[in-house]
Amino acid sequence: MTKSLTKLIYKPDSQSTDEYIMFVNADEYRKYSSGDSSVPIVEVVDSYDVFFSTQGNQGKLGKASNQQLESVFNTKNEDRIAEFMLKNGVMQHSERIGAHDTAHLNMARGTGSVDTR
C-alpha cells in the first residue's frame, strides 16, 4: 500500500540543516492555512508526532525528543507545537511512502525512525 504524504518543515536556523517535520493532510492544511477556522487541527495533522533530521528533510527522520521540543518550541504540548508548525512550517509534498519503506522503521527500538528517500 502506498500513501501520499505532505510534510510541514520548520527550520529554526536557516544556516543549519536541522529540520523539524510533521506530516499533514494536504487538503485540510490548505483550508486551514487559507483562514478556514472551522477546520479542527486534529483533521489537519496526520499525527502529532514531530520528526527531526540533521540532514535536511531528505535524510533519515527520528522522532524529536522532549528536550528538543522544549528547546525549539518552548513547550512539549502537542497542540501548541502543531499550531506553531501549521503557522510557521513550509509545506512540501512527498511522492509516496509504501509498505517497502517500513524497512526504515526501527520499531523494535521504539525510535520511530523513517527514511523518506
C-alpha positions in Angstrom: 0.0 0.0 0.0 1.3 3.4 -0.9 0.3 6.7 0.8 0.8 10.2 -0.5 2.4 12.4 2.2 2.6 16.1 2.8 5.2 17.4 5.2 5.4 20.6 7.1 9.0 21.5 7.6 10.2 24.0 10.2 13.9 25.2 10.2 14.7 27.0 13.4 18.0 28.2 11.9 18.4 29.0 8.2 22.1 28.3 8.3 21.7 24.8 9.7 20.5 21.5 8.2 18.4 20.8 11.3 14.7 20.5 10.4 11.5 19.6 12.3 8.9 17.8 10.3 5.2 17.0 10.8 3.0 15.1 8.4 -0.3 16.6 7.4 -3.4 16.1 5.3 -2.7 18.4 2.3 -6.4 19.3 1.6 -7.2 20.1 5.2 -3.9 22.0 5.6 -4.8 24.2 2.6 -8.2 25.0 4.1 -6.7 25.7 7.5 -3.8 27.9 6.1 -6.3 29.9 4.0 -8.0 31.0 7.2 -10.8 28.5 7.4 -11.3 28.4 11.2 -13.8 25.6 11.0 -11.1 23.1 10.3 -10.0 21.3 13.5 -6.3 20.8 13.9 -6.8 17.1 14.5 -8.1 16.8 10.9 -5.1 18.7 9.6 -2.3 16.8 11.2 -1.7 13.2 10.2 -0.3 12.6 13.7 1.1 14.9 16.4 4.5 13.3 16.1 7.3 15.7 15.3 10.3 14.3 13.5 13.8 15.6 13.4 16.6 15.4 10.9 20.1 16.8 10.9 20.5 16.1 7.2 17.6 18.2 6.0 14.2 16.8 5.0 15.6 14.1 2.7 17.6 12.4 5.4 16.6 9.8 8.0 14.0 11.1 10.3 13.9 10.3 14.0 11.2 11.3 16.5 12.2 14.6 18.2 12.9 14.2 21.9 11.0 16.1 24.6 14.2 18.0 25.2 14.4 19.1 21.6 10.8 20.1 21.5 11.2 22.1 24.7 14.3 23.8 23.3 12.9 24.7 19.9 9.2 25.3 20.6 9.4 26.2 24.3 6.9 23.5 25.1 6.2 19.8 24.9 2.4 20.4 24.5 1.3 18.6 21.2 -1.4 21.1 20.4 0.8 24.2 20.8 3.6 22.6 18.7 1.1 21.6 16.0 -0.3 25.1 15.9 3.2 26.5 15.7 4.2 24.1 12.9 0.9 24.9 11.0 1.7 28.6 11.1 5.4 28.6 10.6 6.2 25.4 8.7 6.7 25.2 4.9 4.6 22.6 3.1 6.4 20.0 0.9 4.6 17.2 -0.9 6.3 13.8 -0.9 5.8 11.3 -3.7 4.9 8.4 -1.5 5.7 6.1 1.3 4.9 2.5 0.8 5.0 -0.9 2.5 8.5 -1.5 1.3 9.6 1.6 3.1 8.8 0.1 6.5 12.3 -1.4 6.5 13.5 2.0 7.5 11.3 2.0 10.6 13.0 0.8 13.8 10.0 -0.3 15.7 12.0 -2.8 17.9 13.8 0.1 19.5 10.8 2.3 19.5 12.6 5.2 17.8 10.1 5.6 15.1 12.8 6.5 12.5 11.6 6.9 9.0 13.7 7.3 5.9 11.6 9.2 3.3 14.1 9.0 0.5 
